[in-house]
Amino acid sequence: MNDGGCLFRHGQESSLTRKAESTSEGMLQNVVRSPAWTIKVEFGQPDALRNCRIQANGRVLYVCEFYLSIWSALFRRHFELESDKSTLLLNKPYDAIVQFLHCIYPTQRKVNGDNLKLLLETASDFESEGVLVKCMDYMRRGCPLSLMERLELADRYRLEPLLSELIVNFSTQPTLNLESAHYLNVSDHTKVRLLENLYRKASSSKGYSANDDAPFNEKTTNRFDLKSDLNFAALRTQGSRVFYINPYYVAAWSQLAFDTVVSMTTIESLSLAVSDDEAEAFLFAVYPPMEPCTDRNASVRLRAACSLRSPGLLCLTVDYVLNESANLNTGEKLLMLDGCKLHDVMPTCLLEVVSAHDLIDLITRPFYEALSSQAKACILDRLVFLLKRGRDAIV
């Protein structure tokens, strides 16, 4: 447990329960969507939501204490216990704080080989389970570190269930270097678990499986049904459900919520013109540990991002649809994008069709008739390009 050694207090700041003060000027004046589908947050400047000051290496950053409280148990305890909020002096490098903020804010900077160790240390110090989950996901998928290096990190930061997964994985390895520096840095307890598992060639430790997600899903399914200190406002949709949320956190992700929040004196409830399914998909997508995008939920997440006017969620979901989905075919992607009127993304989506024959085949399928005229125009533009390229190649 962190003893709060990375937090100090200096100067005066308003309380956790204060209302965000601003006119309804667009939240996106400091959160900008670029043509490359990225989000930019200017932490060096305050806005209607980010008016709490934190300082590292003499440099000031502006954040929302509600946002930090949702992502970090350490910050949550600090803001709950301190009646007079102060500019927080963080005993952490400035770059580490910025990396952490970009990882949790709608910028959603991805964990990679360059920032993994920095984020692990910062997330551990700040007791941020959500960021640790992000790090574990990266270490499972595409991480260039060796199995022993990952074991060392998982042991150091107590990353379960990843640690158990790695121990089980070692049983399939032909050799184990017991003299490597990484192995020597592993705790005695984990060494015992590892060696017992190796010599039995079958795991006595519980490995990770799909069933391990069941308690987690059961726990989180109803987490927006009850009012809490952080999720104190009732979100009412066009349907019949009521979700208890933190209005300032949701406003950081949604321009629709932001416009409502800044116009209210007190916030006990807010009504948004979205469906129950869209609200639920949005909340599970943006609240830690952030439900990942899948082929099954991509469509409703796109609708939620557009209905709630959430550039951050839109970027995440469009990136998945265009670049990460292994099973969605081009027709399914086009239907999703067309349903949300994301016609500016369609030319990028159509780049995966590289032959005129395949595109003509696409046009003859039943889904084509369900597309809007704008979507059909994008397809025909791509077809003209492919036909011209084929003709030029012959010449």
N, C-alpha and C positions, 0 to 999 in steps of 0.2 A: 504493500500500500504506500502510495506516495505521501510524504509528510508535509507537502506544500512548500518544500524548499525552493521550488522554482518560481514562487509567487511572492512579491513584496508589495507594499502599499505606499503611495505617494500622492499628495494633493487630494482634492475633493471631487467627487463624481456623484451623479444622481443615483437613485435606488433601482433595484432590479425591476420593480413593478411600475416604473414610470411609463408613460405613453410616449411612443415615438413622435417627435415633433417635426412637422414639415407641412408644407403645402402639398397638393397632389401632383407636383411636377413628377415627371416619369422617373420611377426608380432606376430605369435603365440609363440615366445620364451618367452613372458611374458603373453600370453593368452593360457592356456594349457587345452586340453580336456582330462579328466580322463576317465577311463573305466566306471565310474558310470554316464557318460553323464552329466558332470558338467563343467563349464568354470571357470578358475581362472585368475584373473587380479592382477598383482603385482603393486599396487599403490605406493609402496615405492621405485620403480625403474623407471627411465624415459625410454621411447622408442621413436620410430620415430614420434609417434603422441602425446604422453603424455609428453610434455616437458615444461609445465607451472606449476610453483610451487605454492602450497597452503600450509598454515601452520596452524595447530590447536594444542593447548596445547604443543607447542614446537616441534611438529613432522611434517615432511614435506611429502606431498603427491604430486604425479605428475599426472596431468590431461591434457586434451586437451581443450583449451578455446572455440573452436568451439562446442565441445560436450556439455560443460556446458551451452553455450549460447543457444543451441537448447532446452535444458531441463529447463532452468531457466531464467525468464525475468530479475531477479535481476543481474545475471552474464552477461546477454546480454547487459544491459545498461552500466554496469561497463566497459566491454571490448570495447564497442563502443565509450565511452566518454574519456577513458584514452589513451592518445597518447603513453606515456611511461608505458609499462606494468611492474608491480611489482610482487614480491612474495606476494600473498594475505594472510594476517593474518586474519583468520576467528574467529569471536567471538562466536564460537560454540564448543561443546565438540568433541574431535577427533573421538570417537566412533559414534557419530551422523553423522559426515561427511562420515565416511567409510560406514555406513549403507546406506546413501543416494547414494553414488557412486556405491555401489554394486547393488542397485535397478535400476539405470539408465543405467549402462554399460552392455555389453553382458553377464555378469554373471547373470543378471536378478534375483537377490535374491527376493524371493516372500515375499509379505506382510503377516505377521502372528500376532498372539496375543502378541508375545514378542516385535516386533518392530513397531507395528501400531502407538502408540502414539508418539514415537520418530520420525517416518517418517512424521507423520502429522505436527508436530511442525517444523521440518526442511524444509519440502516442502512448508509450509506456509511462513516461513521466506525467503526462496529462490524464492518464487513465481513460483513454479514448478507445473503447471497445470497437466502435465503428471503423476507425482507421486501422486498427490491428486486423480486423476482418478483411479489409482491403488488401493489406500486406500479405495475409495468408493466401488470399485468392491468387495474388500475383506469384507467390512462391510455389503454388500448385501448377500454374500455367505459364510456361515460357520463361521461367526464371533461369538465367544462365549459371547460377551458382551450383556447385556440386551438391550431391545428396548430403555429404558430411557437413558442408558449410550451412546448408539449410537446417540440418539437425542442431548445429551449434546455436543458430539464431532462435530457432523454435524453443530450445531449452532455456536460453538466456532470458527470453521475454515471455516464457510460459504460454506458448501459443498452442492451446488445445482448440480443436482436435488435430491440428496439423502435426504436433509432436507425435501423437500416437500413429498417425498415418505414416510418417517417415520411419518410425521404428518398425512397423510392419513391412514397409518397402525394403528395408535392409535385409529381410529374410530371403529376398530374391537375388541379392547381390553375390557374385561368386567369391569376392574377397572383401576384406575390411582392413583398412590401414589404421592400426591402433597406435601408430607413432605420429600421426599427423597432428599439427598444431590445433586444428579444429576439434579433433577428438579429445585432445588433452584439456580443452576448455569446457568440455561438456561436464555437467554436474555428476556426482557419484550416483545419485538416484537414477538419472537417465541412463548412465552407463550400465547399471544393473539391469534395467528394463531392456536395454538394447541387447546385451549379451545373453540374457535369459531367452529372449526371443530368437536370437541367432542360433543358439545351440539346440533349441527345440525344433527349429525350422517351422514353427507354427506359432502364431501370436497368442501369448497369454494376456497381452494387453488388449483392451478393446480398440479395434480399428474403427476408422470412420466409414460409415456407409450411409446410404440414402435414408435409412431408418433413424439415424441420428438427428435428422432435420425435423422429425415429427414433433418432439416436445417444443422445439423452437417455434415451429409454425403454429402450434396450438397456443403457445404463449403470446405470439404477436398478432394473431388474427383479431383478437378483441382488445388490443391495447389502445384503440381510439374510442372505445365505448365508455370509458370511465374518466371522470374529471380528476385532474391531479394538479399539483403546484405549478408544473410547467405547462401542461396541456389544460388550460383553464377556460378556454372559450369554446362555445358550441358552434360548429360549422354546420349550417343547414343547407341542404342541396335542393334541387328540384324534385327529388324523390322523397322517401319517407325516413331515411336514416339521418342520425345526428352523430357527427364525429367530434370528439373533443381534441382540440389542437392548440398549439401555441400560435397566435395570430401573427406575431412578429417573425417567427421562423417561416411560416407559410408565405408571408408577404415577401420574404427574401427570395423565394423561388417563383412567386406568381405575381405578375403585374396586376391581374384582376383583383387578387386579395390585397395587394398593396394600395390600390386606389380606394378600396373600401376602408382599410385600416386607418389610413391617414386622415380620413374624413370623419372619424368617430372620436368622441371625447372619452368615453369608457368603452371597453370591449369585453362584453360578456358573451356575445354571440355575433355571428355574421352570416349572411345569406349570400350564396354564390350561385349563379345560373349554370350549374353543371349537374350531370347525372350522378346517381349513387356510385355507379361503376367507375366513372371518371374520377370522382373524388377519392375513392378507395385506391385506385391504381396510382394516382398522384401521390397520396400520402405514403404508401408503401415504397414508392420509388425514391422519394426525397428524404424520408426520415431514416436515420441510421438504424440498422446496418445496411439499408438501401437494397431492397429486393432487386436482383439483377434482371436485366431485360432478356426476354426469351422470345422464341417464335410465337408462343402462345399468348403472351401479354403485350407484344409490340404494338398491335393495332389499337388497343384501348389506351395504351400509354401515349401514343401519338395524338389521339383524340383529346386525352386529358391535357397534354402539353399545350395544344391549340386552344382548348376551351378556357383554361386557366391562364393563358398567355404566359407560358413559362419557357423562356429561351433556353434555360439550363437543361430542363428535362427534354426539350425538343432536340437539343444538340446530342444528348446522350442516346436518345432513341433513334434518331436519324443515323447516327454513326453506327449503331448496331445493325439497323436494317441494311445499310449500304455496304458495310465492311465486315461485320462479324457473323451474321447469320449464315449457317451452313446449309439450311434446308429450305428457306423461303425462295421460291422461284421468282423470276422477273415479273410475271403477271401479278403475283400476290403482292409484291413490293409496290408495283404501280397502283394497284387498287387502294392500298393503305395510304400512299402519298396523295392520290387523287381525292380520297375521301376527306382529307384534311386540307385540301387545296394547296398542297406543297408542290406546285408545278415548277417552281424554280429549282427543285432538287431532282426532278425527273431526268433532265439531260445527263446528270451524273449517274443516276441509276441505270440508264440505258446504255452506258458505256460497257456494261458487262455483256451486251449482245454485240458480237464482233462480225457477224455475217448477215448479209441481206436475206439469205434463205431462212435463217433462224428468226429474223424479225418478221418476215412475211408469215411464217408459221405462227408466230405470236399473235398477229393480227387476225388470223382465222379462228382463233379460239373464242369460246363463248364469253369470257370475261371482257373482251374488247368492247362489246356493245354496252357494257355497264360503265365504261369510262366517259368522262366529260369531254367536250370538244377540245378543251385546252390540253388534256392528256393525250388525246388522239393526235393533236398537232405536234406534240413533242415526239411521239413515235414516228410520225411521218417525216419530221425533220431528220431524225436519225436514219430512217430508211433512205432518204435522198442522199445523205452523206455516204452511207455504205455503198449504194449503187454507183455513185460518182467515183468513189475510191476504187471499186472493182473495175469500172470502165477505164480509169486512168492506168490501172495496173496492167490491163490488157494492151493498151496502147504503148 
